[in-house]
Every structure is written in C-alpha cells, then in structure tokens.
Amino acid sequence: MKIIEVTAKTEYPLLIARESTTDYFYPCLDYMTGTAIRGAFAYIYLNRNNNNADEVFKKYFLNSAYVKWGGLYYQGSLPLPLTARTCKITPGFASSGHGVLDTLFHLISEEKSGRFDIIPDDCSCGAAYDRAPFEFFNQTNNGFAVALPKKRITSKVAIDRETESSRAGALYSYEMLNEGQTFAGNILVSDDIANELKIFISSVTAIRLGRGRTRGLGKVSVSFSAPAEYNSASANKYEDFNKKLYEFANTKGVKLDANKYFSILLLSDSVLEKSPKEYFQAVTSEYLKDNYGINCKLVAGESNKRIISGWDYQNNRPKDNALAITKGSVFAFEVQDENGVAEKLKKIEENGIGERREEGFGRISVCDPFHFHWEVRNA
C-alpha cells in the first residue's frame, strides 16, 4: 500500500453542504470530503475519456482494494475524539482556553468498577466540563491547538420569474469556507497502480467542489506528493494503550482483571451495513467478530450519527441515503481472545472498516495516543 499526500487551497469560496435544519440557511462542512474529491477527479477522467467508465476508471474510483480517496482537513488537522472534554465557559487548549482532557480511560474504569465518580465534573475555574465546540485539532511542536477554518455567510433573494423581481419571503443564506485556506489529507493506493494514478492526478492543477460551481464558487488548487510506503503502527499502539490504561486505573484504584483492551477512533464518517439499507449505529463487538474475527466486548464509547446523501453523476440520479457513524466517534473493547489481535488491528487500521471506503469513509485510528491525555492538556 502506498500513500499520496494531497494539499488543496481554496481559490474561491467553497460550500460543501452539511444537513440543513431549515429551508433558508445552508451550513457548510469544515472540511473537504473524500466523496467530493473523488467525484471531481472522476468527472475529469470521464470528460477526457469520452464518458467511458473503463476498467481503469473502476480501479481509480469504484474499488477500495485499489484506491481510497481521503477527506482533506484544515491545515492537515485531525478529528477531535468525542471523548474529549473542555471547559464549557472557556473551551480549547491553553492557547485559547482552559485546556482539554480525554475521558476514554475514565469511561472504561467506571464501567469496570461500577463507580460514577471517576470522570471530573468541573474545570479549575468552576465551570462544568463539556464536549468541545470544535471538531478538529492540530498537533504542534508545543502540544495541541484548535483547528478552525474561517467561514462567512452570504445572503441572496430568490427571483420571481413572472415579475422578475425579488420573491416575498424568499431570502436564503449560505455559509462558505473562505478563499486562501489550505487543507491536507491523503490518498491510499495499491502498489501496482500508484505511479499511474499519480501521473493522472498530477495532470490536474485545480478542481471545483461543492455547490455554486457555475456561479464562481468552489475552485480549489491541488498538489500531490510522490507515492510513499504506507505503514501502520497499530501493534505498538496496542501495547502502549494497555500500559497507559492500567497506569490510569491504578491511580483510581480500579482493577481491570488483567485483560487487554483496545479502542477504535473514527477519522472519517463510517458506513457499516448490517443488511441492505440497514446499518450499525456503532462499531460493535458483533461487527468486529463477524468481519474480522476479533472476539471482544464493547465496554465504553461515545458516538454521533448522520445521514449521508449525494448525487450519482454517472447514472444521473440521487444516491440512496445511508446512516453513517460520524468522525470523532470512539469505541473501547475488552479482548476476550488475544490470539492474533494486534495483527488484526493493524490490518483493520490499514484497510479501514465498512462500506464506501473508496470515497474516504471508514478511516480509523486504533488505540490513538490522544486518549493517553487523561489529565487536562494545557498545551
């Protein structure tokens, strides 16, 4: 498996819409989805190839065994785990708030001990701890920092075709990412087609994404690194995770029965199909056993869900809606049979989980080191 690093810069304002709760305001995502990136390059390929979806097209865009198009996050940031907590009044890391701590080890310890006094309730300032109001963070030389792209809102009025004037009650607003901002991510590609894919994508210097592409929105310039070997460090993280977890449990007087544990952090939204049009609402022990042969028990976690929709440009019709577990969701498991678990976890992290991985869904981090910060992280 090879990895190609991708860097994108918004040349014009960009609107990749998230679900709207009203008919007059359209919020945008804080990142560029793998689906949008893949779709833009698929459109270019078909235009150059007389709309012929040949075998090369299928490898590049329809088969996750060959290519997995990842999402692009602001300044190459990472999704913040939903187990992170910060001050409700002054949220954020030390540069902008009262610090952040992760509560996954707290949740595991409470589940195993039956106690409910392990997760701290209040910040040192007296305010309550709450989920962070931001989705992404950057890891810097000095610690961590909130990653928050700049956005703006523009309003428009619908035109009445008969009177050719503004229609009463038809004011609507769009939220957009500002131009001049950098986003980064990667494409995972099989060894045998890595170089030819790099030649194709490098022939493209700009793509258009999101809504309003015909109205001057969505132009994004792109650049790519040379393909490099992709390696996962899951085996080491698995051992480090258990060492840190037991260290934390000892400080709280909690016994963990000498069993091993692991966690799965979703780095992108994930679609786990149980049966046609029926979806798992969490990464469960049942799912891991049936699909990867890992015998384990779900002991803790925090997650959100959202509906995924889209447009199938090849067949010119809407895609079927799917239920996705959102990025940042975290699940912790107690191992029931340790035979080969470390290698299986390494394989899962490399390949991802669930459906539509060619679109960037199903990216995960096993035993992510962010969970080791169980005390307030001031940096």
C-alpha positions as CSV (number, residue, x, y, z in Angstrom):
1,M,0.0,0.0,0.0
2,K,1.3,3.5,-1.0
3,I,0.2,6.9,0.3
4,I,0.0,10.1,-1.7
5,E,-0.2,13.3,0.3
6,V,-2.7,15.8,-1.0
7,T,-2.6,19.6,-0.4
8,A,-5.5,21.8,-1.5
9,K,-6.0,25.6,-1.4
10,T,-9.4,27.3,-1.7
11,E,-9.0,29.8,-4.6
12,Y,-12.7,30.8,-4.4
13,P,-15.2,30.4,-1.5
14,L,-16.3,26.8,-1.0
15,L,-19.6,25.4,0.0
16,I,-19.8,21.6,0.7
17,A,-23.2,21.5,2.4
18,R,-24.0,19.7,5.7
19,E,-27.5,18.8,6.6
20,S,-29.7,21.9,6.9
21,T,-32.3,22.2,9.6
22,T,-34.2,25.0,7.8
23,D,-35.3,25.9,4.3
24,Y,-33.5,29.2,4.3
25,F,-30.0,28.5,5.7
26,Y,-27.4,26.1,4.3
27,P,-24.5,25.4,6.6
28,C,-21.2,24.1,5.2
29,L,-18.8,21.4,6.4
30,D,-15.4,22.5,7.9
31,Y,-13.5,20.1,5.5
32,M,-13.5,18.7,2.0
33,T,-15.0,15.2,1.9
34,G,-13.3,12.3,0.2
35,T,-16.6,11.8,-1.8
36,A,-16.3,15.3,-3.2
37,I,-12.6,15.0,-4.1
38,R,-13.1,11.6,-5.7
39,G,-16.1,12.9,-7.6
40,A,-14.2,15.9,-9.0
41,F,-11.4,13.6,-10.3
42,A,-13.9,11.1,-11.7
43,Y,-15.7,13.9,-13.6
44,I,-12.4,15.0,-15.1
45,Y,-11.4,11.4,-16.1
46,L,-14.8,10.8,-17.8
47,N,-14.6,14.1,-19.7
48,R,-11.1,13.1,-21.0
49,N,-12.3,9.6,-21.8
50,N,-15.5,10.3,-23.8
51,N,-17.6,9.4,-20.8
52,N,-16.3,5.8,-20.9
53,A,-16.1,4.2,-17.4
54,D,-13.5,1.7,-18.4
55,E,-11.5,-0.8,-16.2
56,V,-9.0,1.9,-15.2
57,F,-11.9,4.2,-14.1
58,K,-13.3,1.3,-12.0
59,K,-9.9,0.8,-10.3
60,Y,-9.4,4.5,-9.6
61,F,-12.9,5.4,-8.4
62,L,-15.0,2.3,-7.6
63,N,-12.8,-0.3,-5.9
64,S,-11.4,0.4,-2.4
65,A,-9.0,-2.5,-2.9
66,Y,-7.1,-0.2,-5.3
67,V,-7.8,3.4,-4.2
68,K,-9.2,5.1,-1.1
69,W,-9.8,8.8,-1.5
70,G,-9.4,10.5,1.8
71,G,-11.0,13.8,3.0
72,L,-8.9,16.9,3.3
73,Y,-8.9,18.7,6.7
74,Y,-7.9,22.2,7.5
75,Q,-4.1,22.5,7.7
76,G,-3.9,18.7,7.9
77,S,-5.7,18.6,11.2
78,L,-7.2,15.6,12.9
79,P,-10.8,14.9,14.2
80,L,-11.1,15.5,17.9
81,P,-12.3,12.4,19.7
82,L,-15.9,12.8,21.2
83,T,-14.5,11.6,24.5
84,A,-12.5,14.9,24.8
85,R,-13.8,17.4,27.4
86,T,-13.1,21.1,27.9
87,C,-14.3,24.0,29.9
88,K,-17.8,25.0,29.0
89,I,-17.1,28.7,29.5
90,T,-13.6,29.0,28.1
91,P,-13.2,25.9,25.8
92,G,-10.0,25.0,24.0
93,F,-6.3,24.2,24.5
94,A,-4.2,26.6,26.5
95,S,-3.6,28.9,23.6
96,S,-7.3,29.8,23.5
97,G,-9.0,28.1,26.5
98,H,-8.7,26.3,29.8
99,G,-7.3,23.0,28.4
100,V,-8.6,19.7,27.2
101,L,-8.7,16.2,28.6
102,D,-9.7,12.8,27.2
103,T,-12.2,10.7,29.2
104,L,-12.0,7.3,27.5
105,F,-9.9,5.7,30.3
106,H,-12.4,7.3,32.8
107,L,-15.3,5.6,30.9
108,I,-13.6,2.2,30.8
109,S,-12.7,2.4,34.5
110,E,-16.3,3.4,35.5
111,E,-17.7,0.6,33.5
112,K,-15.4,-2.0,35.1
113,S,-15.7,-0.7,38.7
114,G,-19.4,0.3,38.7
115,R,-18.3,3.7,40.1
116,F,-19.6,7.1,38.7
117,D,-17.1,9.4,40.4
118,I,-14.1,9.0,38.1
119,I,-14.9,11.5,35.3
120,P,-14.1,15.0,36.6
121,D,-17.2,17.3,36.6
122,D,-15.7,20.7,36.8
123,C,-12.9,22.8,35.3
124,S,-10.5,24.5,37.7
125,C,-12.4,27.7,37.1
126,G,-15.6,26.2,38.5
127,A,-17.4,25.8,35.1
128,A,-18.6,22.4,34.0
129,Y,-16.7,20.2,31.5
130,D,-18.5,19.6,28.3
131,R,-17.9,18.3,24.8
132,A,-15.6,20.6,22.8
133,P,-17.4,23.0,20.5
134,F,-14.8,22.4,17.8
135,E,-14.3,19.3,15.6
136,F,-10.5,19.4,14.7
137,F,-7.2,19.9,16.3
138,N,-3.6,20.2,15.2
139,Q,-0.6,18.6,16.8
140,T,2.2,21.2,17.1
141,N,5.8,21.2,18.5
142,N,4.3,22.8,21.7
143,G,1.4,20.4,22.1
144,F,-2.1,20.8,20.5
145,A,-4.1,23.7,19.0
146,V,-7.7,24.1,17.9
147,A,-8.0,23.9,14.0
148,L,-10.9,26.1,12.9
149,P,-11.2,27.3,9.3
150,K,-12.5,30.7,8.6
151,K,-16.1,31.0,7.1
152,R,-18.5,33.6,6.1
153,I,-22.2,33.8,5.3
154,T,-23.7,35.3,2.2
155,S,-27.4,36.0,1.7
156,K,-29.4,36.0,-1.6
157,V,-33.0,36.6,-2.6
158,A,-34.9,34.3,-5.0
159,I,-36.3,35.9,-8.1
160,D,-40.0,35.6,-9.1
161,R,-40.0,34.6,-12.7
162,E,-43.3,36.4,-13.5
163,T,-42.4,39.8,-12.0
164,E,-38.7,39.5,-12.5
165,S,-38.3,41.0,-9.0
166,S,-37.4,39.5,-5.6
167,R,-39.9,37.0,-4.3
168,A,-41.5,37.8,-1.0
169,G,-40.3,35.7,1.9
170,A,-37.6,34.0,-0.2
171,L,-34.4,35.3,1.5
172,Y,-31.9,32.5,2.0
173,S,-28.3,32.3,3.2
174,Y,-25.2,30.2,2.5
175,E,-22.3,29.5,4.8
176,M,-19.0,29.1,2.9
177,L,-15.3,28.4,3.6
178,N,-13.2,31.5,2.8
179,E,-10.7,31.5,-0.1
180,G,-7.0,31.3,0.6
181,Q,-7.1,28.5,3.1
182,T,-5.1,25.3,3.0
183,F,-6.4,21.7,3.6
184,A,-4.5,18.5,3.5
185,G,-5.1,14.7,3.5
186,N,-4.1,11.7,1.5
187,I,-5.0,9.0,-1.0
188,L,-4.2,5.4,-0.2
189,V,-3.4,3.4,-3.3
190,S,-2.3,-0.2,-4.1
191,D,1.3,-0.6,-5.1
192,D,0.6,-1.8,-8.6
193,I,-1.2,1.4,-9.8
194,A,0.3,4.0,-7.5
195,N,2.6,5.6,-10.1
196,E,0.0,5.7,-12.9
197,L,-2.6,7.3,-10.5
198,K,0.0,9.9,-9.5
199,I,0.5,10.7,-13.2
200,F,-3.2,11.2,-13.8
201,I,-3.9,13.4,-10.7
202,S,-0.8,15.4,-11.2
203,S,-2.1,16.4,-14.6
204,V,-4.8,18.3,-12.7
205,T,-3.9,21.6,-11.0
206,A,-7.4,22.7,-10.0
207,I,-10.8,21.2,-9.4
208,R,-14.3,22.5,-8.5
209,L,-16.2,21.2,-5.5
210,G,-19.5,21.7,-3.7
211,R,-22.4,24.0,-4.6
212,G,-22.4,27.0,-6.8
213,R,-19.7,25.8,-9.1
214,T,-21.3,27.5,-12.1
215,R,-21.6,30.7,-10.1
216,G,-17.9,31.2,-9.3
217,L,-17.7,29.1,-6.2
218,G,-15.7,26.0,-5.3
219,K,-12.4,26.4,-7.2
220,V,-9.6,24.6,-5.4
221,S,-6.0,24.2,-6.5
222,V,-4.4,20.9,-5.7
223,S,-0.9,19.4,-5.4
224,F,0.4,15.9,-4.6
225,S,3.5,14.2,-3.2
226,A,5.2,11.2,-4.7
227,P,3.8,7.9,-3.6
228,A,5.5,6.6,-0.4
229,E,5.1,3.4,1.6
230,Y,2.2,3.5,4.0
231,N,2.9,1.9,7.4
232,S,0.6,1.5,10.4
233,A,2.0,1.5,14.0
234,S,-1.0,-0.3,15.5
235,A,0.9,-3.1,17.1
236,N,3.0,-0.7,19.2
237,K,0.0,1.5,19.9
238,Y,-1.9,-1.5,21.2
239,E,0.7,-2.3,23.8
240,D,1.2,1.4,24.7
241,F,-2.6,1.8,25.1
242,N,-2.8,-1.0,27.6
243,K,0.2,0.2,29.5
244,K,-1.3,3.7,29.9
245,L,-4.8,2.4,30.7
246,Y,-3.5,0.2,33.5
247,E,-1.4,3.1,34.8
248,F,-4.6,5.3,34.9
249,A,-6.7,2.5,36.5
250,N,-4.1,2.1,39.3
251,T,-4.3,5.8,40.1
252,K,-8.1,5.4,40.6
253,G,-7.9,2.1,42.5
254,V,-9.7,0.2,39.7
255,K,-8.9,-3.5,38.9
256,L,-9.1,-4.4,35.2
257,D,-8.9,-8.2,35.6
258,A,-5.5,-8.4,33.7
259,N,-7.4,-8.3,30.4
260,K,-6.2,-6.4,27.3
261,Y,-8.2,-3.5,25.8
262,F,-8.2,-1.6,22.5
263,S,-10.0,1.4,21.1
264,I,-11.2,2.5,17.7
265,L,-11.4,6.2,16.8
266,L,-13.1,7.1,13.6
267,L,-11.0,9.5,11.5
268,S,-13.8,9.8,8.9
269,D,-17.5,9.1,8.8
270,S,-18.1,5.3,8.6
271,V,-20.9,3.3,7.0
272,L,-21.3,-0.2,8.5
273,E,-24.0,-2.1,6.7
274,K,-25.8,-4.8,8.7
275,S,-28.1,-5.8,5.8
276,P,-29.3,-4.0,2.6
277,K,-30.4,-0.5,3.8
278,E,-29.9,-1.4,7.5
279,Y,-26.9,0.0,9.3
280,F,-25.0,-0.5,12.5
281,Q,-25.3,2.6,14.7
282,A,-22.0,1.9,16.5
283,V,-18.9,-0.2,16.0
284,T,-20.0,-3.3,17.9
285,S,-18.3,-6.5,19.1
286,E,-20.7,-8.4,16.8
287,Y,-19.4,-6.4,13.8
288,L,-15.7,-6.9,14.7
289,K,-16.2,-10.7,15.3
290,D,-18.2,-11.3,12.1
291,N,-16.0,-9.3,9.8
292,Y,-12.5,-9.5,11.3
293,G,-12.5,-12.5,13.7
294,I,-11.9,-10.4,16.8
295,N,-13.6,-11.8,19.9
296,C,-14.2,-8.8,22.2
297,K,-16.7,-7.0,24.3
298,L,-17.7,-3.3,23.9
299,V,-17.2,-1.6,27.2
300,A,-17.3,2.1,26.5
301,G,-17.7,4.7,23.8
302,E,-19.2,7.9,22.6
303,S,-20.6,8.5,19.1
304,N,-22.8,10.5,16.8
305,K,-24.7,9.6,13.6
306,R,-25.7,11.4,10.5
307,I,-27.5,10.7,7.2
308,I,-25.2,10.6,4.1
309,S,-26.7,11.6,0.8
310,G,-25.3,12.6,-2.6
311,W,-25.6,12.5,-6.3
312,D,-24.6,9.7,-8.7
313,Y,-23.2,11.7,-11.7
314,Q,-22.6,8.5,-13.7
315,N,-26.2,7.4,-13.6
316,N,-27.6,10.9,-13.1
317,R,-29.7,10.1,-10.0
318,P,-29.6,10.7,-6.3
319,K,-27.6,8.1,-4.2
320,D,-29.5,6.1,-1.7
321,N,-29.3,7.7,1.8
322,A,-27.1,5.8,4.3
323,L,-26.6,6.1,8.0
324,A,-23.0,6.9,9.0
325,I,-21.3,6.9,12.3
326,T,-19.5,10.3,12.4
327,K,-15.8,11.0,12.6
328,G,-14.5,11.5,16.1
329,S,-16.7,8.7,17.5
330,V,-14.8,6.4,19.9
331,F,-15.3,2.8,20.9
332,A,-13.4,0.8,23.5
333,F,-13.3,-3.0,23.7
334,E,-12.2,-5.7,26.2
335,V,-10.4,-8.5,24.4
336,Q,-11.9,-12.0,25.0
337,D,-9.4,-13.9,22.9
338,E,-6.0,-12.3,22.4
339,N,-4.8,-14.7,19.7
340,G,-3.6,-12.5,16.7
341,V,-5.4,-9.4,17.9
342,A,-2.5,-7.0,17.4
343,E,-2.0,-8.1,13.8
344,K,-5.8,-8.0,13.0
345,L,-6.0,-4.4,14.4
346,K,-3.0,-3.4,12.3
347,K,-4.8,-4.8,9.2
348,I,-8.1,-3.0,10.1
349,E,-6.3,0.3,10.5
350,E,-4.6,0.0,7.2
351,N,-7.7,-1.1,5.2
352,G,-10.4,0.8,7.1
353,I,-13.9,-0.5,8.0
354,G,-17.3,-0.6,6.4
355,E,-18.6,0.3,3.0
356,R,-17.7,3.1,0.6
357,R,-14.1,3.2,1.6
358,E,-13.1,4.3,-1.9
359,E,-14.9,7.6,-1.0
360,G,-12.9,8.1,2.2
361,F,-15.4,6.5,4.6
362,G,-14.1,4.1,7.3
363,R,-10.7,5.6,8.1
364,I,-9.8,4.7,11.7
365,S,-7.1,5.0,14.3
366,V,-6.6,2.1,16.6
367,C,-5.5,2.9,20.2
368,D,-5.0,6.5,19.4
369,P,-2.4,8.3,21.6
370,F,-4.7,11.2,22.2
371,H,-6.5,9.0,24.7
372,F,-3.4,8.9,26.9
373,H,-4.1,12.6,27.9
374,W,-6.5,11.8,30.8
375,E,-5.5,14.9,32.7
376,V,-6.2,18.5,31.5
377,R,-4.0,19.1,28.5
378,N,-2.9,22.8,28.8
379,A,-0.6,22.8,25.8
